[in-house]
């Protein structure tokens, strides 16, 4: 299927703002802002100049990549930067690749493949810009592997006055997951790995069995995750094994049929049952049963980036929390129990995956191996009672929310969860003294800076 999916098409509606300007709406449709203007830099000089001019005028600036964050992290009523044209690969030096901030992960993966390289890990969506992915702590799976930001070995940012800085040493460690607060990212240098393939195995199993063996899978499989279908005893499991080489032929009918099957089952078919569930909440148990019967067993080998990511055309809102690995099972069981106590129809699968700990100050996996539990609700359906209930569980288990996904936390209760929280604030103050990159979301999660 074409990569020109509507997943990448956040909305810029002309003439819809209070002064006839543009309105920006994110992919999920749950965040909207009315910027004074939208700028589209294509060079670093243009990027710095826009920030410098805004700072002199006392205006705020935010950058947007794919608009796939569910929070207001990129929203602004000041100057909005559309980085879709700031997306070049600047250099390839051995395994190190330097790119502009706006390049999308899927485009980067294709460029890397042409050089015999790959990102060490990817999430299950690859439409985000590289800057957006690392700034929000976006991650994939695998205890032996890490979030995307762990591959960052160089970062050039524009500060709140329009000056350029190369982050190195402790500043790089503290600022690589920067939330859009620790400077405006210009270029990113990534430590890549030789291109690899993956043997993908997808299979439906009973949820109780999956929960009992998931810790073993995390130890023995390169990448493992599962999706529990609420109101049922069924789960879809995914286990991927990394390979140095793959089939000589990677295109052709088999590949096309596999992509068509994914499109029909995970987008067309899934979207249809979601629409039924939204219109007729009383049918949710039957919808869930249909979903549990709809997954087919699949076994195939493909390049890593094709296995990691799947097109997502069914719109939803999402909350995701990372908890210490040793407590994930209790947290998950409480989420299961929660669904029986709230009068909210839920049929969207709940995703569970593990990732290795890293040293990035504001990474959700900073300093600990983590299991992430993600809950979703179909667009247009009630979600707040559900998400607040899940969040109350996750807080009890020392959970950390994904910065780009919905949560209700603030600086007061987030600071204790991050040992380097104050050091991050110090870096933010140094890189954005005038507050050029502030917005309401950052004010909430970082407090009075």
N, C-alpha and C positions, 0 to 999 in steps of 0.2 A: 504493500500500500504506500501511497505517496506520503512523504514526510510533511506535506503541507496540510497537516491536520488542524482542526479547529482548536486543539489543545494549545497551540502556540498563539492563537488569535485572541488576545485580550482586546477589549474594545476601546477605541478612541473615536468618540462620537463628536463630530464637528457641530458647532453652533448650538450645543445642548447646555452649555454652562450659563450662569446667571448674566454674564456679559457677552454672550454669543460665542464664547470660546469653546475649548474642547473639554469633554468629560472623559476621564480614564476609569475603566472598570476592569477588575482583574478577571482571570479565566473563570473562576467559580461564580462570579457575579455578586459576591458578598462584600466587596470593598470598592468604594467609588470615591474619586477625588476630582476637583475642578482646578487644575493648575492654571496659573496666570498665562503660561506659554509652554509649548513643547519644543525642545531643542533636540536636534539629531546630529551630534558630533561624529566626525569620521576620523579625526586625528587627535593625538594627545594634546597638541597646542589648543585646538578648539575646545576640548574638554576642560582644560585648565582655565581658558579664557572665560568660558561660561560661568564657572564657579567663582572666578575672581570678580566678574561683573556683578553677579548676584550678591556676593558678600559686601561689595561696596554700596549696593543699594539696600542692604539689610533684608534681603530675601533668602528664603530657604531653597535648597536644591535636593532632589532625590532622583535616583536612576532606576529605571525599570528594564528588566530583560524580557522574560516571557510572560510576566504577570501571573505566575503560577503560585505565588505565596497566598495563603488563605488569611494571613494577618494583614494589618495595615502597615507593614514594615517599609513598603515603597511608596506609600501614599503621600501626597503633598498638595497644598494649595499655592505653592510657590512655583518654582521652575522644575518641570519634569524632563528628565533626559531619557530619550528613547535611544538605546545603545544598539539597535539592530544593525546599524551600518558601521559600528565600531567593533568589527568581528573578524579581524585578520589574524592569520598565523604569521608571526613576525620572524621567528627563527627556530631552527631545529639543530641542536648541538648535541650529538650523541643521543642520550636518553632524555635530555632536557629540552623542553619545548616552551617557547614564550609566545603568548597570545594576547590579543586585546580583550578587554573585559566582557564585551558583548557577544562573543562567539558562543553559539549554542552547543551543548554537550554532544548532540548527535553529529553536528558538522565537525566538531573537533575529533570525534572518534573516527570519522571517515578520513580526515586529513592524516591522523596518526597511522591508520591502517596502511595508507599509501607509503608511509616511511617505515613500515614494519614495526610499529609501536602501538601501545594501547595504554589507556588509563588503568591503574592497578585495580580500581573498583568503580562501580557505577550503581546508581539506584535503579528503581524500576520505571522511572520516567527520565527521558533524556532531552527534553525540550528546553530546560532551563539554560540561562546564560551561565558561563563558568563563574562569573562574579557573584551572581545570585546564589548559585549552588554552594560555593564555599562560604559566603557570608552568612548563610542560614544554617550551616552545619549539615547540609544534605548528605545522606549516607546510603550505603547498600547493605550487603550482608557478608557474613564470614568472620568468625572469631580471629582468624589469622590475618585479617585485613582491616582496613580502617575507612573512616569517612573520606569524602573526596578531598577535603581541605588538607588531609595528611600528606598529600602529594605535592603541596605547594612548597617550593624552595625559594621563591622570590616573589615579591609583591611591590609594585610601584603604585602609590596613591597620590591623589591631589588633596591637600589639606583644605580646611575651611576658608582659607584666604586665597586659594588658587595656586599654591606652591607645590612642587613635586617632591616626593620623598620616597626613597627605597627603604622598605622595612627589612631589617636584618636582625639576627640574633634574637634576643628576648622580645624585641618589638614585633618581630615576625611571628613568634610563637603566641604572643598575647593577642595580636591583631588579625591573624589570618581568618578566623571566624569573627568578622568585624561588625555584623548586623547592619551594615550601611552607616555606622556611626564613627568608626575609626578611619576616616578618610574615604574619598571616592576612588574606588579601584580603577586604575588605568590599564596596567598590564599584569599578567600572572605568568610566572615560570613554574612549570610542573615537572616533577621527576616521574617519567613514564617507565614502562616495562616493555620488553619484547612482546610483540603481538601474540595473543594466545587464543585458543578455542575453548569451547565448553561443551561438555556432554550434559544435556538437560534431560531431567526425568521429572515428569509431572504426573501426579496420581492422586485420586480421591481416596481418603482413608477415614476411619472413625476418629473423632476428635479425642476421645479418651486415650486411644492408643498413641496418637500423635503427641499429646502432652507428655505421656510417659516416656517416649523415646527421643524427644526433641533435644534434650541436653546431650545425649549420645551423638545425635546427628551433628550438633554444633562442634563436637570434638573430632568427628571422623569425616565430615563432608566439608568441601571447600566453602560452599554456600548453601544454606538451607533456610527455608521459611515456610510458613503455612498460613492459610486463610480459613478461619472458622466461619461457617454459615450460621448465623443466629437462628434460633428456634429449631435447630436440627442437631443431630449427632455427627454431622459430616464436616470434613475439612478438605481443602485442596492443598496438596503439598508440592513443593518445588525443591529439588536438590540438584546442584550443578557442580560438576567436576572439571577443573581446569586441565587443559591439554596443550602440549607444545605444538602439535600439528593437527590438521583436520583433513576432511575429504579433499581430493584434488579438485572436484567440481563443487562450487558453492552456489551456483545459480541454477536456473532451469525450473522444470515443472514441480519437483518436490518442494523446493523452497517457496515457490509461488503458492502452492496448495497449503503449505503450513501457515503462511501469512494470511491467506484467505480464511482458513479455519479460525485463526485467532481473531480476525476482524468480525467474523459472523458470530462467534460465541461470546467474546469478551466485550464487544461494542454493540453490534446490532441486536443480538439476542438479549444480552444483559440490559441494554437500554430499554427494550420493550417491556421486560418484566418490571423494571424500576418504575416505568410510567404507570403500569397497572397498580403497583403498590402505593404510589403517591395518590392516585385517584380513589382507590379502594383500600384504605388501611385495614379493613376487616379481612382482606384477603392475604395479608402479610404471611401468615403461616403457610398458606398454599404457595405463595411466591417463593418463600424460602425453600420449600420442598422441591420446587421446579429448579431452583438454582443448584441445589445439592445433587440433582440428577443430571445437570447439564454439562458437568466437567468430564472430559474424556482423557484417557491416559495417553500421554505423549512421550516420545523418546527420540531425541535428535541431537545432532552435533552442528554447531554453527560458530562463527566468530563471536568473541566474548561480548562485544557491545550489542550484538543482535539478540543475545540470550538475556542479558541483564535487563534491557528495557522493553516495554510493551506499549503500543499506542493506547492512549486513554482518551476516548471521545465522550464517555458518559460523565456528565458534570456532577460534582459533589462538593461537599465541604468536609474537612478532615481535622482531627486532633491526633497527635502522636506524642507519646511519652517514652523516654528511655529510663529504665530502672536498672539497678545493679543486677547482674546476671543471676545471683544466688536467690533472688526473691521473685523472679518473674512469674513462676508458676502460681504462687499465692495471689499475686496481683491479677493475673489472667483469670483465675477461678472467681475472684471477686467481681470482675467485670461480667463474667457469665451470669453470676447470681444477680447482679444489678438489673439485668434485662428483665428479670421476672418481677421486679418491684416498681418499675416506672411505666406509666401509661403512655409510652411513646413507641410507635411502630418502627422496628429496626430489622432490616433484611440485608443491608450492605455488609459484605464479609469483613471480619475483623482480622487484621494482618499482624503477624508476629514474626520477628526476625532478630538476629543477633549480630553484633559488630564488636570488633576488638577495641580496647581502650586506646586513647591517643593523648597527646600533651597539649593540644590547642586549648587555650584558656577558657573559651566560651563554647567549646564543643560539648554536645550533650553526652558524649562518651569520654569526656576529659577525665583521665586518671582511673578509669574503670571499664572493664568489659561490660557491655550493656545489652539488654534485650529491649527491643522497641515494640510497643503495643499501639497500633493505630486503629482508630475508630472513624467511621465515615457515615455521612447521611446524604441521601440523594438530594440534589438541588431542589429547593422549594418545600422540603419537608422540615418539620420541627426538629431542632437539634439541641437547643440550649440545655434542657433538663438532662438529656442523655450525656452531653459532653461535660456538664458540671458534675454529674455523678461519677463519671470516669475520672475526672481530675481529682476529686476528693479522695478516691482510692489511690491514685498515683502519688499524691502528696504524702500519704502515709508510708509509702515505700521509697521515699527519697527520689521521686521521679523528677526528671527535667524535661520540660516541653520543647518540642521542635520549634525553632524561632520563626519558621515560615508557615507554621500550621496553628490552628486556632487554640487559644488557651485564655485563661482569665487571670493569670498571675501578674504580680507587680514587683517592683524592685525590692520592696521590703521582705517579701518571702522568697524571692529568687536569689538574692545575695548569699544567703547561707548555703545554697546548693552549689556554689561555684567558689572554690578556694581563692581563685585569682580575680574575683569580681572587682575588688577595689583597684587592682593593678590595671585591669581593663579600663575602668573609669579614668584613671590617670592618663592612659594613652589617648583616650577619646578627648580629654581636655587639651592635651598637647596638640592633637591633630585637628581639632575643631574648636578652637577657643571662641570664635564668634557664634557658634551654634548654627552654622550654615546647613548642616545635615540633620538637624533635629526634626522630629515630627511627633504627633501625639502617641504613636505606638512606642517610640524610643523613650519618650518622657515617662511612659507607664512602666516599662521594663527596666529602665536604667535609673530613673528617678531624677532628682534635681542635680544637674551636673554643673 
